[in-house]
Amino acid sequence: MKALSATLRLQFHKGFTLDDATALVDYFADLGISHLYASPLLTARPGSMHGYDVIDPTRINPELGGEPALRRLVEALHARGMGLILDIVSNHMAVGGAGNPWWLDVLEWGRRSPYAQFFDIEWNSPDPLLEGQLLIPFLGADYGEALKDGKIPLRFDAATGQLYAEHYEHRFPLNPLTYGDVLRAADAPALADMAGRFERLRETHNPYQYARELRAELARQLAEPEARQALERAIALYDGTTPEGFQRLHRLLERQHYRLASWRTAADDINWRRFFDINELGGLRVERPVVFEETHAKIFELLGEGLVDGLRIDHIDGLANPRGYCRRLRRRVDRLNAGRPESARQSHVPIYVEKILGAGELLHGDWGVDGTTGYEFMNQVSLLQHDPAGEARLCSLWSETSGRTTDFMDEARQARHLVLTGTLAGDFETVAHALLTVARSDVMTRDITLGAIRRALLELIIHFPVYRTYIAATGRREADEPFFQQALDGARSRLGEADWPLLDHLARWLGGEPLRNTPPGPARKARRYAITRFQQLTSPAAAKAVEDTACYRSGILLSRNDVGFDPQTFSASVEAFHAACQERHEHFPRNLLTTATHDHKRGEDNRARIAVLSERADWFAEKVRVWRELTVDLRRDLDDGPAPSAGDELMLFQTLLGSWPTDLAADDTEGLQAFCERILRWQEKAVREAKLRSTWADPNAAYETACRHYTETLLTRPQYASLRADIVGAVEAIAPAGAVNSLAQALLRMTTPGVPDLYQGADYWDLSLVDPDNRRPVDFAARRTSLTADDDPDTLLAQWQDGRIKQFVIARTLGLRRREPTLFTEGRYLPLTVTGEQADRALAFAREHDGRWAIVVVPRLSARLLSQDGVPHVHPGAWGDTRVELPEPLNGRELTGLFDDAAVSPERAGLRLAQLFERLPVAVLHTAMQTGETNT
């Protein structure tokens, strides 16, 4: 197998299976990909489009072709010297429905279920109605209403002998100890005998096992028509639409290990950990050895056989102990690698973690992982491509238009307050009560009230600057201390002085002192639990507040609003980018580098195009003024304000400019309708995620209808043809500079320290929007056809709108990586000085290893340098005397242009950008191989 040099992320589902990917392996290999990077492949909820809702971790999803299809894919990969990296979901499983046997077993047996320890459940709830029970918030209405309307019918499965309640797709199995009443009501001698035997289960040594045998016997009896009909008559007595049936069914359900409730109760009363605020995803306790083994058994089997060559861990911050988990995983993976077939054995099996790094935060170096999935790199490139000169004008445009703050952190703090007192209120209460238990365990703090803890804890989390800290038995880690102190300072600025001493207690309880300082027993246990749940709360609070709320409320420039970004920071210097690259090379040289993911808010080339507005802020502001005047009749006045709001309208204009297809004309009726449907899906999500005028939980039909009418009319009605033409003209004005940004972004991803990760379809222009738009089918047939060895750069550049120029740059660069793997995996990263009149509009660096060199030069902030011919290429003369100074070892040494194969002899004064960028807007030069040399 060839070295890991480039990955390609594929999203698998029933519409794109493992066999579909197998048919594309040759194309991926020719493109230069060394490893496919697969979305989760274990059995997920039927119809899943992403695979993160696993219901059975013991087998490969049959909807994807199952394990035979996986083996066919791996065989095809190995034939081309390629490997497979697998995304795995350690934090949660899909719950609800009727497909997860572990979850259904917990509902049936409560704490007695062997799987009760698998899920992160708080059985000892302070709510007496939930003591020993699991809250099941899957009803579409309040419990009593659903019961009365017959929406929770009692059912039986004659094939298995199981009794259960049902609510649409959800199944709620009855505990076998409660079968007796139902079976007696059947008024059949055989079933009456079974009723007695089920009632005596509690007297047996192993009721769990004996119940299986009884159910099997009941199933055999129900094979007889007479018994089945008798049970059907009994079931009819539990009809909730009748007064007697209502009471009978209610009494039966009250005896279960769960309490059925409306989905709306989850925010306040949930007593088990979810993935963020999603009721259908239940948190796993993977820190427990048995859970770790059971949930990873199939993954370890695939690794041991040599079918999987690397792992990506989803949402690592959701785990109770990320460090402990990663180190345990590393040890197991290394042992498995040593025992793999010799042909599949690797020098190293990479492990990556999905982790959002805050400003100034570094991934801990002792986890045993190879790095993150690369969100921070996506942010670094974005910062590089934004012009600081445009920030003030865009801020004023936003504040004057929307009336909202330009301080993104203010939006984020408001959003944190909203989610902590809303959808995550139950999780917040869990932490608050845990801290109250800690306080009550010490005579010196027992007078602290729950109300005071709530106030202080709320402000602490609201001001948390990172997703979470990592507290060990010895206390808070030194690297995390500044972030915790920052949160404390923010909380103090909002709380009265009377609450400041409580903040000091929280700082101490939540990792400020080692756990061993707390006496063994209930007090230490309570503190450990409080610490764990606190760390597992700050992460979803940040994600829901920043990514899923504030990023849809603040629209200064949408290219700065994405997963893993710090929208408060508008731009950064070339020096900052170089520093980040050098730091990554030193600490995590195999870190993944991504600029598009299945979770992004907008595609990589969409962002690159919107970023151009930072260079043309005044022009854009004038366009917005004109467009808002022309659409005044489209806006509707509702009781709660204009629709769409001015802020939503401004974000819509940015979205249109960024995502408008390169081949969509203003008069293309069919194309406009298809584009409009995509924009409408984005718009619905945007207004609901913002939670200002509408929400997912309580959609504002009037507002959403008005927004939909506005967008449909703007994009499809004849009376707005001239405005559409002006929007298309604006797109054409910025799209060439956006394409230059895109090519530079792609080249930086493939040449800076780390492993480049290409998202499916992004080998052409990626102008996608947030999911599900970014998971649309990819036209791989066109991509296979266009990838040819004799592409002419001049022709590709002239026809740049079709995306082949991007594919060409990717294929050529990844080809160099495959030929010179150590140059990019181990080679030094050397920032190069750019001088001359346009020095601030270019970035250059060298990679060097063992005498091999590659020189990379890309433009930045090039909008005003482009000619008006509509081609994404700066005319060589526009660069003037701008040069790149080369390292001394390259003086007089001939270099080869990667994209045109031309020989270049550097001048003593350096390389002129006019020469470097003569044919393409980006450049790579490398040292040619000598005769007789072979690749390593």
N, C-alpha and C positions, 0 to 999 in steps of 0.2 A: 504494500500500500504506500502511495506517495504521501509526503508530509502534508500536514494540515496547512493549507495556504489560502483557502477561500471557501466560505460556506454559502449555501443558498437555501433560504427559508421557504418551505412549502407548507401550505395550509391544507390538510387532508380532511375530507368529508365524503359523504356518499356520492357527491357529484364529481369528486376528484380523488380517486382511489390510489392505492399503492401500485396497482398495475398501470394506471395512467402515468404515474411517475416513472415506472420502469421503461415505458416507451420513449421517455425523454432523456434518459441517462446519457446517450451519445451527445445530444445537444449540450447538456450541462457540462460534460467533459470537454467538448470543443470550446465552450465559452471560457473554460479555465477553472471551473469549480473543482475543488478536491473532496468536499464533503457536503452531502445533503444534510439539511438541518430541519428535521421533521417536527411538526406540531404533535401533541400527544397522540399516541397510537393505541393506548389501552382502551378497553370497551367503555364507551361513553353513552350518555343518554341517547336513545334512538333519535336520529335526525340531527344530532349535534353538528354544528358548522365549524366548531373550533377544537373540540376534544378535551376541554378543561373540566367538563362535567362528567368525570369518570364514575361509573357505577360498578364496574368489575375490574379490579387491577390485576386479575390473574390470567387474562387472555387478551390477545390482540383483537381490536374491534372488527367484528365480522362485516360491518358496513363498509370497511375499507378493504375487504378481501381476506381478513384474518391472517393467521400466521403463515399459511402457504404463500400468500401474496407478498408478505414481508420478506420471506426467504427468496422469492423470485427477484425482488428489488435489490436485495443485498448481493445476490449472485451477479446481477447486471452491473452493480457498482464495482464489485471486486474485479470484474473483467476489465474495467477501465482504470483500475488502480485507485478507486475512490472509496470513501467511507460514509458512515451514517452517524449523525449526532441526533440524539433523541431528547425531546422536551418532556420532562416528567413533572407530575403534579403531586407534591409531597404534603401540601398544606391542607387540602380539602378534597371532598368527594361530593358528587351530586346526591342530594337527598330529596325526599318527597317522591311523587310519582309511584311507580310500582316495580321499578327495575333494580334497585340496590338491595341485595339480600342481606347485607350487614345491617343497614339502617332498619329494614323491616324487622329483623330479628330483635333489634333494640326496642322498637315499638311494642313488639309482642311480649318481651320478657323483662323490659326495664333493666334494672341493675343486675339481674340474674343473667342477662345475655353475655356471652363471652365477648361480644363486640361492643358492650357498653363502655369499655375502657378505650376503645378505638377513637371515639368521638369526644370532643372537648365539651363535656356536659357538666353543669353545676347542679347536682341532684339535691343538695341542701340549700334550697332557696329560702330567702327571708320571707317570701310570699307563701303563706300557709296553703294556698290553693295549688302551689307547685311543689310542695314538699314531696320528694321522691318521684315526681312526675316530670315529663318532658313537654314543654310547650310546643304545640304543633300549629304554627300560624299559616295554614294553607287554605283556609276557608275563604270563599269569595265574599262572604257577608258575616255578620255577627253570628256566633254559635247558635243562639236560640232561634234566630231567624232562619238560618240554614236548616236547622233541625225541623222546624215547623213547616218549611216549604218542601220537605222531602228531599233535600239536596245531600243528605248523608244516609243513604239507604244501607241496610244491612244485607250482606251478600254471603254466599258460600261457594267454594270451589270444590265441586264433586270429585275432581281428579286428585286433589291433595288432601281433602278433608279439612280445609282451613276455613274458618269463619272470619269475616272482616267487614269493616265499614268502608264506604267509598265516597269520594267527592270528586266528580269528574275524573281526571287522570290519577288522582291520589288514592292509595290504598292504605288503610289503617287496620292491621291485623289485630284480632282480639287475643288476649292472653288465654291460653287453654284452660286456666283455672276458672274462667268465667263462661265456658261453653255450656255448663250444666243447665242454666236457666233456659237457654235457647233450645237445647235438645229436649228438655222436659216438655216444653211448650208444643213440641211436635206431636205429642200424644200417640207415640208409637212405642210398643214394648222394647224393641231392639234399641231404639235411640234413647229410651229412658235408662236402659242399662248402661249405655255409653255415658249418659249424663252423670250417673253416679261415679263411674270410674274417673271421669275428668275431674269431678269435685274432690275425689280422694287423692289427686295428684300431689297436693300440698303435704300429704303424709308420707310420700315416697322419698327415698334417699336421693334420687336424681330426677326430679320432675321434668327437667329440660329434655333429657333423653327419652324418658317414658312418654312424654307428650308426643314425640315424633312417632312412636310406635302406635299410640292411640289414634293419631290422625290418619295414619296409614290404614288402620283397621276401620275407621269411620269412612274413609274413601271407598273401601271394599263394600261396605254396607250400602253406601249411596249409589253404587252401581246398580242396585235393585230399584226399579221404578217406584215401588211402594214407599220405600224409605226416603227416596229423593222427594217425592210428592209431599210426604209428611213434613219434611224439613222446610219445603217451600211454604207450606201453610203456617209453620211456626215463624218463619221470617216475615210473613205478611203481618203478623201481630206487632212487629216493630216498625210499623209505618208511621213516621213522624208527622204525617199530615192529619192524623187522628189524635184526639186528646189522650186516649189510652196508650196508643203507640208512641206518642211523644214522650210520655213519662217512662214507659218501659225502655225505650231506646236510650233515653237520657241516663237512667239508672245503670244501664249496662255500660255505657261509655264512661261514666264516672268511676267505674271499677278498673279502668285500664291504667297502664303506666304512662299515659300521655293525656294531655288536655287539649282538645281541639279548640281552635280559636281563629278569629278573622286574621287575615294577613296583616291588617293594620296594627295588631297588637305587638308584632315582632319588635318594633322600634323600642318600645318601653319595657316589655316583659320577657324578652327572649332570655332563656337560661342555658343556651349553648352557643358556642362561638361559630360565627358564619364567616365566609369569605366576604369581607367588607360588609355590605348590608343586604346581601342576596340570600333570601330565605332558602333557596333551592341548593345552596352549597354549604355543607357542614364542615367545620374545622376538624382536622385530625390531630391526634396526639402522637405524632411521629417520633417524639422524643422517647417514647416507651419502646423497649426492644422488640416486644412482640408485634407492635404496630409497624415498626420499621421493617421487620422481616416480612410480614404478610403483605404489606403494600408494595414492597420492592422485589418480591420473589421472581416475578416474570422478568423484570428489568435485569436482575442479576443473572438470570438464566440466559438472556439474550447477550449480555456482556460476556459471560463465560464461554459461550459458543463462538464468539467472534462476530456476531451479527450487528452489534452496536459498538461504536468507536468513540463515543463521547456523550456527555449528559449536559442538559440545560435545566436548571432547577427553577421552576416557576415560583414567584412571590416568596422569596426566601425570608423576607421580614415578617411573614405571618407565623413563622415557627416559634415555638417557645424558646428554643436555644439554637439559633442558626449556626453558631460556631461549632457546637457539639455535633450537630447533625452533619455538617460538611466534613468535619474531621473523621467521623465514623464512616461516612460514605467514601471518603478518599481511601481509608484503609481497606475497605471491602473491594473497591474498584481496583486498587493496586494488586490485591491478592488474586482477584479474578483474572486480571490481565496476565499475571505470571503463569496462570494455568490454561490460558487460551491455546488453541492450536497454533503451532509455530508460524504458520502462514498468516495468521491474524494477530499475532502478538505485536504490541506497539511499545515504543520506548516510553511513551507516556500517554495516558488516557485523559483528555481534558475534561474539566468540570467547570461550567459557567453558572453564575447565579443572576437571576433577574433582580436587580437592585438599583433603586434610585438614589444617587449620591447627591447630597445637598452641597451648597457652596462651601468650599473648604474641607469637605469630607472626603476621606480616602477609604477604600475597601480595606478591611483588616487583613494583614498579611499572614496571619496564622490560621486561616480557615482551611488551607490546603486546596484552594480552588485556583483556577487560572485567570479569573477576572470576572467582570460583569458581562452582560449582553450588549453593552455599548451605548446606552442612552446618553451618557455623559459626553461621548464623542459627538453624537448628533447635536448636542447643545454647543459644544466648542466650535464646530464648523459653522453653525448658525450665527453665533456671536461674531465670528470673523467676517461674515458676509453682510453685516448690517452697518450702515453708515451712521456714526454718532452725530453727524451734523443734522440729520433729519429727526432726531428724537424729540427735540423741543417743539417743532412744528406739528408733529404727529400727536404729541401729548395734548397740545392746545386744541387740535382738531377734535380729538376724542372728548375732552372735557366740555368744549363749547357745544358739540353736537349732542352728546349723550347725557350731559349733566352729571356724569359719574366721576369718581376719583381717578386720578392717574397713578395713584400709589397702589401697585398690585398687591403688596403685602396687606394693605388695609382691606382689600377685597378678600384676600385669603383668610384673614383673621375673622372677618364677618362670616365667611362661609364655614369656617371651623366651628364657630359658635352654633351655626345653624345645624350642622350635621351631628354635633355632640349632644344637642338638645332635641334632635329630631330622630333621624334614622338610626343613629348609633347611641341613642339615649340608654337603651338597656345595657349595652356593653359599658357605657360610662358608669352606670349605677353599680355594675358588678365591681368595678375598680374602687368606687367610692366606699361601698360596703366592706370590701376587703381591707381598705385602709382604716375604716372605723374599727374593725376587729383588731388591727394592729395597735391603734390608739388605746383601745380599752384594755389591752393586755399589759399596759404599763401604768402604774399608779400615778406617774408624773404627767401622763397625757390623757387620762381617762375622761377628763372633762371636755375634751374636744368633741364638738358635735358633728353630726352628719352634714348639716347645712354648711358649716364652715369648711369641711373637707370638700364638699361639692364646689363651693366658690373658688377655693384655691386650686383645686385640681383642674377645673375648667379653664382658668386663665393660664395655668402651666402648659396645658396641651395646646391651647390656642396659639401660644407664642413659641411652640417647639419648632426649631429651624430645620430639623432633619426628620426623616421618617421615624427613626427610633434610635435608641442607644442599646448597647449590648452589655448587660450587667452580669458579671460572673459571681461566684461564691465569695470572691475577695472584694467585691464591690464594683462600682462603676469604673470602666476602663479609662485610662488617662486620656486617650484620644477623644473620648466622648464628653469629657468634663466641660470643655468650653461651650458645647452646644446646650448642655443642661443648664449651665450658668446663664447663658443667653435667654433661655426660657424663663428662668427665675427672675432675671432682671425685667423682662417684659411683663411678667405677672405682677411684680411689685409696682410697676408703673400704673397698673389698673386697679389694684386692690387697696383698700384702706390700710393704714398702718397697723391696725389691730390684727389683721390677718397675716402680717409679715412673719411673726414667729411660727405660724403654721407652715409657711413655705419652707422654713428651715427644717421642720420635722419631715416634710415630704422629701426634701433633698436627702435627708439622712435615711429615711425608710426606703426610698427608691434607688438605693445603690450607693449612697454617700458613705456608708460604713459596711463592712463585711457582714454577711449573714451570720457568721459564727459569733458575732457580738450579741446576737439575740439568743436568749436561753433556748435550749432544745425543747421541743414540745409544740403545743398549739400556736404559741406566739411566733415561733420561727416558721412554722408551716403557713400561717396566715400571711406573714411578710413575704415569703417566697411566692405565694400565690398572687399577692398584690403586685409584686414586681413583674411577674410573667404577664399578667393580664394588662398591666399598664403598657408594657412594651408592645403587646399585641393590639393595643388600642391606638397608640400614636400613629402607627403606620396607616391603617385605613382612614383615620381622621385626616391625615395629610392628603392621601390619594383622593378621597371623596371631596375634600374642600378645594384642593388646588386643581387637580386634573379634571374633575367632574363637576366643578361649580365655578370657581374663579376664572378659569380659562375660557368660560363661556359668558362671563360677565364683563371682563376687561377686553377691549378690542383696540388698543393703541396700534398694534400691528400683529396680526394673527400668526405671522411666521415665527413669533417669539412665544407662542402659546402651544406647547406640546409636552408629551410625556417626558419627564426627566429634565425639563427646562427650568430655568429660573427667570420667569418673565419680568421680574423687577430689574434685571440687568439687560440692557438693550443691545450692547455691542461690546466687543473686546478687541484688543490690539493683536498685531502679528506676534509680538513678543509673548503675549499671554498664550497664544496657540502653541508656539514653540515650546514654552515651558511645560504645558500640559503633555505634549508629545514626549518630551525628555523624561518627565516623571513617569509616564506610562511605560516607557522603554525600560526604566530602572526597576519598577516594581511589578508590573504585570505585562510583560512583552507579548503575551499571547492573548491579551484581552480582545474580545470581539469588538469590531467597529461597525456600527450600523448607522444608517441614515433613514431607514424606513422599516416599520414593523407592522405586525397585525394589530397593534394597539395605537398606532399614531393618529393624531388628530387630522393631519393632512399629509399627502404624499411628499416625498423628498423634493420633487421638482416643483410642486405646488408651493412649498415653503420658499424654495430658492427664487421663484418668480415674485412672490409677495415681498420678499426682502428687498427687491429693487425699489419698492416704494420709499424705503428709507433714504435712497439717493435722489428721489424725485418728490419730496414731501410737498412742496408748494404746488407743483403740478397736480398731484393727487388731491390735495385739499380743494383746488379749484374745480376739479372734476366732480368731487362729491357735492360741492355747492350747486353746480349746474344740474346734476342728476337728481338731487333732492327737490329742486325747483320743478323739474319735469315730472316728478312722481307725486306731487302734492295731492293730486286728485285720486291717487291710488290708496292713500292712507285713510284709514277709518277712525273716527272718534268713538271710542268705547267708554264705558263708565269709569274704567280704571286707567284711561289714558289713550294716546294714539296707538294705532296698530298698523304696521309694526312700530315698535318704539324706535326712536332715533338711533339708539345704540345698536339694536338688532339690524336696522337698515344699513348702518355703516359696516357692520360685520358681514352682511350679505354682499355688499359691493366688493369688499376685499375677497370674499370667497369666490365670487364670480370671476374676478381678475385672476386669481390663483389657479382655479380649476378649469377654466374655459379650455376645451380641447383645441389643439393646434390646427385641426382640420375642420372646425365647426364654423360655418359662415352664418352671418346674421340673418339670412333668408332661407336657411335650411330647415324647413318645417319639421320634418321627421327627426332630424338630429337635435333640434331645439327641444322637442317634446321629450326625447330620451334624456337629455341633459337636465331638463326641468325636473323630471322625476327624481333624479339623483339629488338635485339641490333641495327638493322638498323633503326628502328623507333626512338630509343633513339639518335642515331648518327645524324640523320637528324635534330632533334630538337636541339641537342647540338651545332652543327656548326652554325645553324641559330640564335640561341639565343646569341651566342658569338659575332655575328656581326663583325667578323674579315675577314672571307673569303667568307661568304654567309649570307644572311638575309632572313627573311620571305617576305619582300617587294620586294626583288630583288635577287632571288636564283641564285647562281653561279653553273650552271649545270655541268660545267667541273669539278669543285672541288668536288661537291657532288657525281658525278659519279665515280670519282677516289677513294673517300673514301668508297663508297659502294662496289666497286670492291675489294678493299683491305680487307674489313671485310668479304665479302662473300667467298673469296678465303681462307682466314685464317681459317675460321670456317667450311667450307664444302668441300674443294678440297683435294683429296688424297695426293697431293704432300706436304701438310703441316701437315700430320698426326703426324709426330714426334714432331712438335712444339705444336700442340694441346695437345698431351700427356704430354708435359712438363708443359703446362699451367694447365692441370688437376692435375698434381702432385703438382704444386704450390698451387692450391686451396685446395687440401687435406692437405697440410702442415699448412695452416692457418685456415681452416674451424673449426677444433675443438676448437681452442682458440676463434674464432669468436662466436661459439655456447655458450661458457662459458660467453662471454660478453653479448650475447643475453639473456641468462637466468637471469643474474644479472640485466640487464636493465629491463626486465619484472618484476622481483621481486621488484626492487626499485620503479617502477611505481605503484605497488599495495600496498606498505607498508609505503611510506613516506607521509607526510601531503598533503592532496588533494584527489581528486576523480579520480581513474584510468579510462582512456579511451582507449578501445581496438578498433583498426581499423579492418574492415571486412577482414577475412582471416588470420589475424596476430596471431591467436591462433595456427597456424603452423608456420614454418619458413617463413618470409616475405623478400624475396630477390628481390622484385620488383624494377622497375625503375620509372622514372618520368611519369606522366600521358601521354597517356592513359594506360600505362602498369600497374600502380597501381590501376586501376579500372577494371581489368579483372574479369571474372566470378570466383566465389569461389566455390570450391567443398565442399559444406556443408554436402553432404551425407557421405563422408568419415569422416568428423569431428564428425558427430553424431554417427557413428559406433564405432569410436575409443575412445569415452568418456565413460569409464566404471569405476565402483567403485572399481574394484579389480585389477587395474593396478599395476604391480610390477616395482618399480623404477629401479632395476637392469636390467630388460629386456628392459625397455624403453631407458635407457642410452646406452645399447649395440646396440640398433637399432635407435640411435639418429637422423640419417639422415632423417627419415620420419616425424619428427616434433612432434610426440606424446609426447615426453618428455616435450616440451614447453607447450603443452595443459594441461598436468598433473600438472605442476607447477602453471599454471594460475588457473585451476579449484580448486586445493587445497587451494591456497592463497585467492581467492575470496570467497571460502566457509567459511574460517575463518572470513573474513570481514563481511559476512552476519550473522554469528553467534555472532560476537562481534562488532556491528556497532560503538558503542561509543568509543571503544578502538582506532579506526582509524580515526574517524571524530573529536573527542574531545581530544584524548589522547596526553599526552606530547611527545615531540620528544627529546630523550636524546642521543647525540653522545657518543659512547663507545670507550675506548682506546684499541688499539691493540698493543701488545708488542711482541718482539721476532725477529728472524732473517728475517722473511718475513712480518714484520709489515706493510711495505708500499704497500703490495700487497693485502690488504684486507680492507674492510670498514664494520663497525658494528654500530648499533644503537638500541635503545630500544624505544618502544611505551608503555606508561603506562596510565591507567585510572582507578581510584577507586579500586586499588589493582590488576587489571588485567595487565598482562605483555605479550609483544611479543618481542623477540630478533631476529634481522635480521642481517645476516652476508653474505657478498658476496665477491668474489675475484675480483681483478682488475689487469691488466697488468700481466696476468698469462701465457703468451705464453712460456716463458722459463722454467716454472715449469711443463708443461705438459710432459707426457711420449710420446714415439713415437708409441703408439698403435692405434692412430687415434680416440681415445675416448675423448670427452670433459670433462675430469675429472682429477684434479690434484691428483696424488697418495698421500695418507695421509702422507707418510714419507717425502714428499717434503716440508711440512709445518714446520718440525722441532719443535722448541719450541714456535712457534707463538701461542699466546693466546689472548682472549678477556676478558678484565676486566669487571665484572658485578657490577651493583649497589648493595649497601649494603642490601636492602630489599630482594634480591634474594639469599643471602647466605644460603645454606642449603635447599632451596625450590626446590622441584622437578619440572622439566619442561618437556614438551612433544614435540618431534620432529614432525613438521607438515607433512613432506613428508614420514616419515616411522613409525610414531606413537610410536617411541621408547621413553622410559623414560630416562631422563638425570638428573643426580645429579651434579650440578656444584661443582667444586673443589674451595677451598678458593682462589687459585691463578687465578681462572677464567676458561673459557672454552677453551680447546685445539682445534685448527682448524683441526688438524688431526682427532679428534673425530667428530667434527661437519660436516666435508666434507667427511666422510668415504664412503657414498653411492652416494651422489649427489654433484655437484659443488657449490650449494647454500644451505643456511640453514635458517629455521625459527623455533624457539622454543617458546612455549607459555605456560602459566599457565593453568593447567587443571581445568575444572569446578568441583565444589564440588557437592557431591550427593544432590539432591533436588533443585539445582540452576536452574533457567530458563534464557533464553536469553532475553535481553532487546530489 
